[in-house]
Amino acid sequence: MKPSRSHGRQSVQASLKPRELMQPNPDYRDVWQARVITLFPELFPGVLGASLTGKALQDGLWQMHTHDLRQFGIGKHRNVDDTPAGGGAGMVMRADVVGPAIEAAQAHARGRWPILYMSPRGRRFDQSMARDLATCTGVTLLCGRFEGVDERVIEHYKITEVSLGDFVMTGGELAAQAMIDATVRLLPGVLGNAESTVEESHSNGLLEHPQYTRPATWEGRDIPPVLMSGNHKEIAKWRHEQSVALTRARRPDLLKEEGEDT
């Protein structure tokens, strides 16, 4: 099995073996894991190593493991791609390179553990998918480059293609980090206040209401009086009305999905 990089706290079990004979990557504790297959493992953890996700990573609330695709390359130069069958521009990532990398990552999988491929033709990632991933044991994310991955790999491993939106990026690493961030923050203990995930945008099918804090007046603009009233029922009503109004103005498609477009 090819070497891979680990991030976050590890759980090492007692062993009678000399240290030099032990595996380079000890078994992890039973926490949510993200395994990333990429040509650029040095990009990780990246932004995921900062703020709340970074603290949770260090505290062992989740784990991240990168698998360097180049290590599975073919020949002296460890080639990972080749020209498209049938001709055309660009290069395609080889099945006999990506396949072994997936096998290495999935050797650690347990329970419900999907494989996602970052692809502009995939299903659009949303809060619902993030919530579902947070209930899995872990996830393997394949970061594409060039013109994409040999279709046979996607079919063979029943990979789900996922997209951040209707645009094209140079690779899947940024998309993978965004998806991991959206998922990790939903894991137990990551956010200081679990209620934060209940009222935010997309959690209830609506965009989040406006937020305010001190000072009460800034540049001639006051905090809406209802928020200073102490009447929690009226505050909740105002916030819902604001959420509906913002959603109708900016994302009317969400209202149609929720059946609130009246």
C-alpha positions as CSV (number, residue, x, y, z in Angstrom):
1,M,0.0,0.0,0.0
2,K,1.4,3.4,-1.0
3,P,2.1,5.9,1.8
4,S,-0.3,8.7,2.7
5,R,-0.4,11.7,4.9
6,S,-2.4,12.0,8.1
7,H,-3.8,15.1,9.8
8,G,-5.2,15.5,13.3
9,R,-4.8,13.5,16.4
10,Q,-4.2,9.8,16.0
11,S,-5.1,7.0,18.3
12,V,-2.2,4.6,18.8
13,Q,-2.9,1.2,20.3
14,A,-0.4,-0.5,22.6
15,S,2.0,-2.8,20.8
16,L,4.9,-5.1,21.7
17,K,6.5,-4.4,18.3
18,P,9.6,-2.2,18.1
19,R,8.7,1.3,17.0
20,E,10.6,0.9,13.7
21,L,8.4,-2.1,12.8
22,M,5.1,-0.4,13.5
23,Q,2.9,0.9,10.7
24,P,3.8,4.5,9.8
25,N,0.1,5.5,10.1
26,P,-1.5,4.1,13.3
27,D,-5.2,3.2,13.3
28,Y,-7.5,6.1,13.9
29,R,-10.1,6.4,16.6
30,D,-13.7,5.9,15.7
31,V,-14.4,9.4,14.4
32,W,-15.6,10.8,11.1
33,Q,-12.9,10.7,8.4
34,A,-12.2,12.4,5.1
35,R,-9.8,10.7,2.7
36,V,-8.7,12.8,-0.2
37,I,-7.1,11.5,-3.4
38,T,-5.2,14.3,-5.0
39,L,-2.1,15.2,-7.1
40,F,-1.4,18.0,-4.6
41,P,-1.5,16.6,-1.0
42,E,0.4,19.6,0.1
43,L,-2.8,21.7,-0.3
44,F,-4.3,19.9,2.7
45,P,-5.4,20.6,5.3
46,G,-5.2,24.2,4.0
47,V,-8.1,26.3,5.3
48,L,-9.5,23.2,7.1
49,G,-6.6,23.5,9.5
50,A,-7.7,26.9,10.8
51,S,-10.6,28.1,13.0
52,L,-13.2,25.7,14.2
53,T,-12.5,22.9,11.8
54,G,-8.8,23.1,12.6
55,K,-9.4,23.0,16.3
56,A,-11.7,20.1,15.8
57,L,-9.1,18.3,13.7
58,Q,-6.5,18.8,16.5
59,D,-8.9,17.7,19.1
60,G,-9.6,14.5,17.3
61,L,-13.2,15.2,16.5
62,W,-12.5,14.2,12.9
63,Q,-9.6,13.0,10.8
64,M,-8.2,13.7,7.4
65,H,-5.9,11.5,5.3
66,T,-4.5,12.4,1.9
67,H,-3.5,9.9,-0.8
68,D,-0.9,11.2,-3.3
69,L,-2.1,10.2,-6.7
70,R,1.4,10.6,-8.2
71,Q,2.6,7.7,-6.0
72,F,0.3,5.4,-8.1
73,G,1.6,6.7,-11.4
74,I,2.9,4.5,-14.2
75,G,6.5,4.2,-15.3
76,K,9.7,6.1,-14.5
77,H,7.9,9.4,-14.5
78,R,4.9,8.2,-12.6
79,N,2.5,9.3,-15.3
80,V,-1.1,9.6,-14.2
81,D,-2.8,10.7,-17.4
82,D,-3.0,10.0,-21.2
83,T,-4.6,11.3,-24.3
84,P,-8.4,10.9,-24.7
85,A,-9.6,7.8,-26.6
86,G,-11.1,9.0,-29.9
87,G,-9.0,12.2,-29.9
88,G,-9.7,15.6,-28.5
89,A,-8.1,18.2,-26.3
90,G,-6.5,17.8,-22.9
91,M,-5.5,14.7,-21.0
92,V,-7.6,12.1,-19.0
93,M,-6.6,10.5,-15.7
94,R,-5.9,6.8,-16.2
95,A,-8.1,4.1,-14.7
96,D,-5.1,2.0,-13.8
97,V,-3.7,4.9,-11.7
98,V,-6.9,6.2,-10.1
99,G,-8.2,2.7,-9.4
100,P,-5.4,1.6,-7.1
101,A,-5.5,4.9,-5.3
102,I,-9.2,4.4,-4.6
103,E,-8.4,0.9,-3.4
104,A,-5.8,2.2,-1.0
105,A,-8.2,4.8,0.4
106,Q,-11.1,2.4,0.7
107,A,-9.0,-0.1,2.5
108,H,-9.7,2.0,5.6
109,A,-13.4,2.5,4.9
110,R,-16.0,1.1,7.3
111,G,-19.8,1.5,7.6
112,R,-21.4,3.9,5.2
113,W,-18.6,5.5,3.3
114,P,-19.4,7.1,-0.1
115,I,-16.8,7.9,-2.8
116,L,-17.3,11.4,-4.3
117,Y,-15.7,12.8,-7.4
118,M,-15.4,16.6,-7.8
119,S,-16.9,17.2,-11.2
120,P,-18.7,20.1,-12.9
121,R,-21.2,17.7,-14.4
122,G,-22.1,16.2,-11.0
123,R,-25.1,16.7,-8.6
124,R,-24.9,20.2,-7.0
125,F,-23.7,20.1,-3.5
126,D,-26.1,21.5,-0.9
127,Q,-26.8,21.6,2.8
128,S,-28.9,18.4,2.6
129,M,-25.9,16.5,1.2
130,A,-23.7,18.0,3.9
131,R,-26.1,16.7,6.6
132,D,-26.1,13.3,5.0
133,L,-22.3,13.1,4.8
134,A,-22.1,14.0,8.4
135,T,-24.1,10.9,9.3
136,C,-21.7,8.7,7.4
137,T,-18.6,7.1,9.0
138,G,-16.4,8.9,6.5
139,V,-16.0,9.9,2.9
140,T,-13.4,9.5,0.1
141,L,-13.1,12.5,-2.2
142,L,-11.4,12.2,-5.6
143,C,-10.0,15.4,-6.9
144,G,-9.9,15.5,-10.6
145,R,-7.5,17.4,-12.9
146,F,-7.1,17.8,-16.7
147,E,-10.2,16.7,-18.7
148,G,-11.4,14.4,-16.0
149,V,-11.2,10.7,-15.0
150,D,-11.7,7.6,-17.2
151,E,-15.4,6.9,-17.0
152,R,-14.8,3.2,-16.2
153,V,-13.5,4.2,-12.8
154,I,-16.7,6.1,-12.0
155,E,-18.8,3.1,-13.1
156,H,-16.7,0.4,-11.4
157,Y,-16.6,2.0,-8.0
158,K,-20.1,3.5,-8.3
159,I,-18.7,7.0,-7.6
160,T,-21.1,9.9,-7.1
161,E,-20.1,13.0,-9.0
162,V,-20.6,16.2,-7.1
163,S,-20.3,19.9,-8.2
164,L,-20.2,23.2,-6.3
165,G,-22.0,24.9,-9.1
166,D,-22.3,25.7,-12.8
167,F,-18.6,26.7,-13.3
168,V,-15.3,25.0,-14.0
169,M,-12.2,25.0,-11.8
170,T,-8.7,23.8,-12.6
171,G,-9.0,21.0,-10.1
172,G,-11.2,19.5,-7.4
173,E,-9.1,20.4,-4.3
174,L,-10.9,23.6,-3.5
175,A,-14.3,22.0,-4.0
176,A,-13.2,19.1,-1.7
177,Q,-12.2,21.5,1.0
178,A,-15.5,23.4,0.8
179,M,-17.5,20.1,1.1
180,I,-15.4,18.9,4.0
181,D,-15.9,22.2,5.8
182,A,-19.6,22.2,5.3
183,T,-19.8,18.7,6.6
184,V,-17.4,18.9,9.5
185,R,-19.1,21.8,11.1
186,L,-22.2,19.6,11.5
187,L,-20.4,17.0,13.5
188,P,-21.1,16.8,17.2
189,G,-18.9,19.1,19.3
190,V,-17.4,21.1,16.4
191,L,-19.5,24.2,16.9
192,G,-19.7,25.7,20.3
193,N,-23.4,26.3,19.9
194,A,-25.3,23.5,18.1
195,E,-28.2,26.0,17.6
196,S,-26.0,27.8,15.1
197,T,-26.7,25.1,12.5
198,V,-30.5,25.2,13.0
199,E,-31.3,28.8,12.0
200,E,-28.6,29.4,9.4
201,S,-29.2,29.6,5.6
202,H,-30.5,26.5,3.9
203,S,-31.0,24.6,7.1
204,N,-34.8,25.1,6.9
205,G,-35.0,25.6,3.2
206,L,-34.8,29.4,3.5
207,L,-32.0,31.9,3.5
208,E,-31.0,33.2,6.9
209,H,-32.5,36.4,8.3
210,P,-30.3,39.5,8.8
211,Q,-28.1,39.6,11.9
212,Y,-27.3,42.7,14.0
213,T,-25.1,43.4,17.1
214,R,-23.8,46.4,19.0
215,P,-23.6,49.3,18.7
216,A,-27.4,50.0,18.6
217,T,-26.8,52.8,16.1
218,W,-24.1,52.9,13.4
219,E,-23.7,55.5,10.6
220,G,-27.3,56.6,11.3
221,R,-28.7,53.1,11.0
222,D,-30.5,51.6,13.9
223,I,-31.0,47.9,14.9
224,P,-34.6,47.1,14.1
225,P,-36.7,47.9,17.3
226,V,-38.3,44.4,17.4
227,L,-34.9,42.8,18.0
228,M,-34.5,45.1,21.1
229,S,-38.0,44.5,22.4
230,G,-37.3,41.3,24.3
231,N,-40.5,39.8,22.8
232,H,-39.2,36.4,21.6
233,K,-42.4,35.5,19.8
234,E,-42.3,38.7,17.8
235,I,-38.6,38.3,17.2
236,A,-39.1,34.8,15.8
237,K,-42.0,36.1,13.6
238,W,-39.9,39.0,12.3
239,R,-36.9,36.7,11.5
240,H,-39.1,34.2,9.6
241,E,-40.7,37.0,7.6
242,Q,-37.2,38.4,6.8
243,S,-36.0,34.9,5.7
244,V,-39.0,34.5,3.4
245,A,-38.5,37.9,1.9
246,L,-34.8,37.5,1.3
247,T,-35.3,34.0,-0.2
248,R,-38.1,35.3,-2.5
249,A,-35.8,38.1,-3.7
250,R,-32.6,36.2,-4.1
251,R,-33.4,32.5,-4.4
252,P,-37.1,32.1,-5.4
253,D,-36.3,28.5,-6.5
254,L,-36.0,27.5,-2.9
255,L,-39.5,28.7,-2.1
256,K,-40.9,26.7,-4.9
257,E,-39.1,23.6,-3.6
258,E,-40.5,24.2,-0.1
259,G,-44.0,25.1,-1.4
260,E,-43.9,28.6,0.3
261,D,-44.0,30.7,-2.9
262,T,-47.3,32.4,-2.2
